[in-house]
């Protein structure tokens, strides 16, 4: 099953220390740096990635859909919040989507429709690791890595997470 990562763009930028500093000087530069980081991430993990930005107060030309370095960039329409666009996409994608946001309203809704959730800061750590790996020339695919540790220790049903939480954990591990 292919994973579609849907990112609340400004939420991720403003949650990050590095990106928020760049964003405070030039908002378009902050978006460009995020796209560069996501492109480095996409070199290692070949997931479909879409960034949603608020286009509420943006100029009319910025409400278009664009693709840069394999990353789909989408601005919300005039008078529409990025939150509602993300919710619509999560409703459409359901279990195929992984939502990157720290906004409680978005995460609660998207979780209720079956999408996996990861916080902005946690995803940022994965982006920095991918950028570091690309800089060092380590671009191999880690899909063959052993992820299951054999054990004879038995776990009963009372120790088992809910099905929804287990699926969320598996999707986050794919990052």
C-alpha positions as a printed Julia matrix, in Angstrom:
175×3 Matrix{Float64}:
   0.0     0.0    0.0
   1.39    3.33  -1.07
   1.65    6.04   1.56
   0.58    9.63   0.84
   2.15   12.14   3.23
  -0.03   15.25   3.58
   1.72   18.13   5.34
   0.24   21.17   7.03
   2.94   23.45   5.6
   2.87   26.51   7.82
   2.27   24.37  10.91
   5.48   22.45  10.2
   7.46   25.58   9.33
   6.4    27.47  12.45
   6.9    24.49  14.75
  10.5    24.11  13.58
  13.18   26.36  15.1
  15.28   26.44  11.94
  12.43   26.91   9.48
  10.57   29.47  11.6
  13.71   31.61  11.78
  13.99   31.58   7.98
  10.23   32.15   7.65
  10.36   35.24   9.86
  12.71   36.94   7.36
  11.13   35.73   4.11
   8.0    33.56   3.96
   8.72   32.24   0.45
  12.28   31.31   1.45
  10.86   29.28   4.35
   8.62   27.37   1.93
  11.55   26.77  -0.45
  13.77   25.38   2.31
  10.95   23.03   3.38
  10.54   21.82  -0.22
  14.31   21.2   -0.43
  14.22   19.16   2.78
  11.24   17.16   1.51
  13.0    16.51  -1.81
  15.97   15.07   0.1
  13.55   12.93   2.08
  11.85   11.75  -1.12
  15.22   10.56  -2.5
  15.43    8.06   0.33
  11.75    7.24   0.88
   9.68    7.27  -2.27
   6.35    8.3   -0.76
   3.89   10.64  -2.44
   4.13   14.02  -0.66
   1.71   16.96  -0.72
   2.2    20.23   1.18
  -0.86   22.37   1.89
  -0.37   26.08   2.59
  -2.93   28.67   3.63
  -3.83   30.84   0.66
  -6.36   32.93   2.58
  -4.33   36.12   2.65
  -2.07   35.23  -0.26
  -2.0    36.88  -3.64
  -4.29   35.5   -6.35
  -1.43   33.88  -8.31
  -0.35   31.78  -5.34
  -3.62   29.83  -5.15
  -2.46   27.46  -7.87
  -1.25   23.91  -7.59
   2.42   23.39  -8.32
   4.99   20.59  -8.35
   8.59   21.24  -7.37
  11.26   18.55  -7.12
   8.59   15.84  -7.04
   6.68   17.48  -4.18
   3.12   18.63  -4.83
   2.47   22.11  -3.42
  -1.1    23.23  -2.96
  -2.47   26.54  -1.67
  -5.97   26.75  -0.26
  -8.44   28.86  -2.23
  -9.26   32.45  -1.29
 -11.43   32.37   1.85
 -10.64   28.71   2.57
  -8.31   27.46   5.29
  -5.6    24.89   4.71
  -7.15   22.91   7.57
 -10.3    22.23   5.55
  -8.26   21.21   2.48
  -6.26   18.77   4.61
  -9.45   17.35   6.12
 -10.96   16.85   2.65
  -7.82   15.09   1.44
  -7.75   12.87   4.54
 -11.42   12.01   4.01
 -10.64   11.03   0.41
  -7.41    9.11   1.1
  -8.5     7.55   4.43
  -5.99    4.85   5.44
  -3.53    5.67   2.66
  -2.78    9.1    4.19
  -0.29   10.1    6.85
  -1.03   13.6    8.14
   1.82   15.79   9.41
   0.43   18.43  11.76
   0.39   19.45  15.4
  -3.01   21.14  15.08
  -5.37   19.27  17.41
  -8.44   19.94  15.24
  -6.78   18.44  12.18
  -5.27   15.46  13.96
  -8.52   14.54  15.73
 -10.56   14.7   12.53
  -8.04   12.88  10.38
  -7.58   10.19  12.98
 -11.35    9.68  13.09
 -11.48    9.02   9.32
  -8.67    6.45   9.53
  -5.58    8.44   8.54
  -2.34    8.04  10.47
  -0.98   11.07  12.33
   2.53   12.29  13.12
   3.43   15.52  14.9
   5.3    18.29  13.1
   8.39   18.13  15.32
   8.64   14.35  15.09
   8.42   14.52  11.29
  10.99   17.34  11.24
  13.48   15.0   12.94
  12.97   12.5   10.14
  13.5    15.26   7.55
  16.79   16.35   9.16
  17.97   12.73   9.24
  17.14   12.34   5.53
  18.94   15.59   4.67
  21.98   14.4    6.6
  21.95   11.01   4.84
  21.74   12.66   1.4
  24.65   15.0    2.25
  26.74   12.02   3.36
  25.84   10.06   0.23
  23.83    7.38   2.01
  20.84    6.95  -0.26
  20.23    3.24  -0.02
  16.78    1.87   0.58
  16.23    0.52   4.09
  13.21   -1.65   3.22
  15.23   -4.82   3.61
  16.17   -3.96   7.18
  14.97   -6.44   9.77
  12.2    -4.76  11.76
  10.87   -7.69  13.73
  12.79   -8.99  16.71
  12.19  -12.65  17.38
  11.13  -13.39  20.92
   9.37  -16.18  22.75
   7.89  -13.8   25.28
   4.12  -14.0   25.06
   1.9   -10.95  25.2
  -1.72  -11.38  26.05
  -4.62   -9.35  24.72
  -4.47   -6.91  27.64
  -1.03   -5.7   26.43
  -2.06   -5.27  22.83
  -2.77   -1.81  21.43
  -5.96   -1.14  19.55
  -6.0    -1.97  15.84
  -6.13    1.73  14.95
  -3.06    2.53  17.08
  -1.13   -0.44  15.67
  -1.84    0.7   12.09
  -0.74    4.24  12.98
   2.53    2.93  14.43
   3.2     0.84  11.31
   2.67    3.84   9.01
   4.96    6.05  11.09
   7.64    3.33  11.01
   7.56    3.51   7.2
   8.94    7.05   7.45
